[in-house]
Amino acid sequence: MINKYVDRLESLIYLYRESDFLQFEGPSGKKADFDDLIWYHIDPITGRNNRYLCGIHGKKGRGNAGNLPGDALSYPYSYLIKVWVIETTNTNLSANEKKARTSAARKMLSYMDGDLYVQSESTVRSLNFGERTIARLRPFFDFCANNGLMRKIDLQAVDNRDRSGHASFDKKLEKLPDISAVLALGNIFSTVFEHVDDKGAVVPGKEVKIHDAMILTFTLLSLASPNRTSAEIPVLPKQMLQSHSEREGELVYYLDWIGSKGYKNNQNHVLSALAEPINKAVNFFFNACEPARILCRFYEKPGRNWKRLLGNFEIEPKLEKNLNLKQQPNLFTLGYALGFYKIDDCVPILKKGADVTCTHPNHRGRFFESKPIFSLRPDDQLSISKSKKTKLSGLPILFGYTELPKIFADKDVVTVREVQDWWISFYSKKILPEFPFSFSSGESSIKLKSAMFCFLGSWFYGDSNTPGGGGKVLQKTNYAIVPLNSLASSILTRLCPPKNRDSIFTDYGYSSELRLAPNQLRHLTNTLADLSDIPVEIITAWSGRKNSEQTHTYIHTSDEVKSSRVSAIVNPPEFDKNSIRAYSREQLSTDTNLPASITSTGICTQNLHVNPCNYLNDFISQCLLCPEACHIAGDEIAMELLEKDLGFQTARLESVTGDIRLAASSAMKKWYVIHSRNVRVLSMLIDLMKSCSAGTVIRYSNKNSEFNLIDLNTMVITKVTCALPNFEARLKVLIDDNVTSATTDTNPQLRSLFSSFGLSDKEV
């Protein structure tokens, strides 16, 4: 019997299998096949490589983990998951969220009871996946239902949370870090950076645990600025802490910052209280990561000479004396200069003229001679040895591995140039396909040669004899630069480790109970900024957000503090009663029985306790043209503000008059007419405030285009008509003049050339 759901699914799979998806590769590096259990998505624009498991959920690991025949889902769901991978990678989501959505679908297809088309809300809920997985399943179920693969499932969110006031506040407090953990990190920072001076140099004879230093620098920067630790800090450009001051005032410290989530790049302010340790940490990585940056420059252009590669980097004198800096550097002489080998390290190379192809492998040793690594030349030939223990070991010594995977299987010997070309190609295709760029955990990227935190594989994963880490082949070698998203994920592992793993707190003698999620520091910095009475708009910009409403979810100020602020608004402090607007406010309130509040440019007659102000205009002086606004003649402070506003608005109009888009843009024309009229009203208001007797209340009626002048002593109202020119006619003349000017000056250089020959452009 034909099943309509299965029939539609097979038709959908056939449709997708017949299409070309060149952006996907299989485990072998060739075009992806629907029978592959691992797919790699290669972003056609950035080259970023993302790995997608397509088999049974629960198979963990890197490389080829999860690629055994027994790891496959049952047909046709083994193919449906590929269809979902294709659909998900075409969405405008972050790379991590794309992986999470496909993982949720694999989890569903792995654990569901029966076929997909028989599933219901109750059967899905019975799997106890959790709300985050359920939320990521909704798009998958919608896709399947829209294509007729199953019935519509309405997975409503289940909310079992305690919504009482106390529970809500306790939940907020959970987002703040344990202060004892923050203090502990401060002490650990002092220990790790004890032997680093302010210029970032390490005291001779001392060492710094560079991975620990990175974790502490990430947390320090997250305390000094409310950034996204894993999305923004990994892509910080190489730089030193910068400062700026206005008119010899206090220094403001900042770093050049790459934005995330659509927020623009900026000069991000960091707290001055933390400027000293930030300066030390930033300078340390400015110096310490330079060898890795030099390698990146070499990988981009292997033909560069020593000077262009090294820049200001200083080779250790004992190493430099062995190097011939007049010769072109190769991969291994560069590694020697960067300190990857001991001063007298050697490798065996094939003697000139020797031929090993006709000799038994056990007798080939006599054809090789030892040569220092610092003098290796591109045409020197190395033996193909896998083990460091063999007599003819060359490649294992050079790459720092005890055992190498089989490479150059079809050769007996290989030249240094061939190894160099192979390694650069291997690194940029297998380890970091998006090279020369690298991405953070978000969508922000930077060229590795310009990154602040540019790490060698041996620094990050430990040397090749250390168990664990470096899941990709040869990722532990000094020659492998660590992808920036790996830095971000390692921070979480050390600050908030899984079970049976030690945290950085434990490593330095603190309680194993201490934990700290990096995002908690963002909550803490936002809350401290709010407690410091920094406006929420500034906190929003500082945090790299576009919407201030989101900022409130990161601010956890207590209800007592919030209520005291409301009290300050409802019961504002006394104004200077000697000011003319304060006197007029009292008189206006007494004589007219109207509510009256002092504003920056006069008095507001709206009852702000009952109806908060929602009036907006296009001026700096926000009350201008509001029907509730009263301006007081003789108010010097208000007149000064209004005159500055007039100058600014006039400049805005002038900038538009010279804009070439004015003639074609109806929106710009409309704005010009309206704003010209309003600027004219502002100019007349200032004239009236100067010419009328002090204390006269001036109100503008937009409906009648007139000013009402109120004498509070006699309550006599005088009306002054606001004579407004015909701005539409002015605009037409302005546009005609611009068009004529543009026609005349279409090509002044060409016209000058014509005149040099005694011709005009009309004669040509």
FENNOR-V967064 format. One line per field, one symbol per residue. ss: DSSP state (a for helix, b for strand, c for the rest). phi: phi as a letter, one per 40 degrees, with the letter a starting at -180 (. if undefined). psi: psi as a letter, one per 40 degrees, with the letter a starting at -180 (. if undefined). A space follows every 10 residues. Layout:
ss: ???
phi: ???
psi: ???
This chain:
ss: cccaaaaaaa aaaaaaaccc cccbbccccc bccccccbbb bbccccccbb bbbccccccc ccccccccaa acccccaaaa aaaaaaaaac ccccaaaaaa aaaaaaaaaa accccaaacc aaaaaccccc aaaaaaaaaa aaaaaacccc cccccccccc ccccaaaaaa aaaaccccaa aaaaaaaaaa aacccbcccc cbccccccca aaaaaaaaaa aaaaccccaa aaaaacbccc cbbbcccccc cbbbbbbccc cccccbbbbb caaaaaaaaa aaaaaaaaca aaaaaaaaaa cccccaaaaa ccccccaaaa cccccccccc aaaaaaaccc cccccbbbbb cccccccccc aaaaaaabbb bbaaaccccc bbbcccbccc ccccaaaaac ccbccccccc ccbbbaaaaa aaaaaaaaaa acccccbbbc ccccbbbaaa bccccbaaaa accccccccc cccccccccc bccaaaaaaa aaaaaccccc cccaaaaccc cccccccaaa aaaaaaaaaa accccaaaaa aacccccaaa aaaaccccaa aaaaaaaaaa ccccccccca aaaaaaaaaa aaccccbbcc ccbbcccccc cccccccccc ccccccccbb bbcccaaaaa aaaaaaaaaa aaaaaaaccc cccccaaaaa aaaaaaaaaa aaaaaaaaaa acccccbbbb bccccbbbbb bccccbbbbb bcccccaaaa aaaaaaaaaa aaaacccaaa aaaaaacccc aaac
phi: .cbccccccc cccccccccc bccbbcccgc dcbccccbbb cbccccgcbb cbcbbcchcb hbgccgbcdc cccccccccc ccdccccccc ccbccccccc cccccccccc bccgcccccb dccccccfcg cccdcccdcc cccccccgca ccbbccccbb ccbcdccccc ccccccccdc ccccccccdc cccdbbcccg ccddgbbbcc ccccdccccc ccccacccdc cbcdccccab cbaaabffcc cbbabcbcca fgcccacccb cccbccccdc cccccdcccc dcccdccccc accccdcccc gccbcddccc cccccccccb dcccccccgc bccbcbbcbc ccgcbccbbc dcbcdccbbc bcccbcbdcc bbccbcbccc cccbcdcccg bcbbccbfcc bcbacdcccc ccccccccbb caccdccabc ccbcaacdcb ccbbbcdccc cgcccccggg ccdgcccccc ccdccccccc cccccbcccg bccccccbgc ccccaacdcc cccccccccc ccgcdccccc cccgbcbccc cccbbbcccc cccccccccc bccccccccc cccccccccc cbfccabcbc bibbcccccc bdcbcbabbc cccdgccccb bbcgcccccc cccccccccc cccccccccc cdcbbccccc cccccccccc cccccccccc cccdgccbbb bccbfacbbb cccbgcbbcb cccbcccccc cccccccccc ccccbdaccc ccccccbgbb cccc
psi: hhhddddddd dddddddeih geeiiadeei hiieeiehih hhhedeehhh hhheahiehi iabeheeide eiiiieeddd ddddddddee ifiidddddd dddddddddd eihaideeii dddddeefdi dddddedddd ddddddefei ihhggihhhe iheidddddd ddddeiihdd dddddddddd ddedfhidee ihhheiihhd dddddddddd dddehgihde ddddehihii hiiiihffai hhiiihhhii feiiiihhhi hddedddddd dddddddded dddddddddd geeiiddddd behhihdddd deigeeihii dddddddefe iidehiihih iheihedeih deeedeeiih hideehideh hiigidieei dfhcddddef idhiihifde idiiiddddd dddddddedd dgdeheiiia eaeiiihdee idghhidddd eiieehiiig diheeeideh hhiddddddd dddddgiiie hiiddddfei ieehihhded dddddddddd defhiddddd ddefidhddd ddeehfiidd dddddddddd giihiheeid dddddddddd defiihihad ebiheigedd gihfhiafid gdeheheehh ihhegddddd dddddddddd dddddddehe eddehddddd dddddddddd dddddddddd diihehhhih hddefiihhh hedefhhhhh hghhigdddd dddddddddd ddddfdgddd ddddddefii dde.
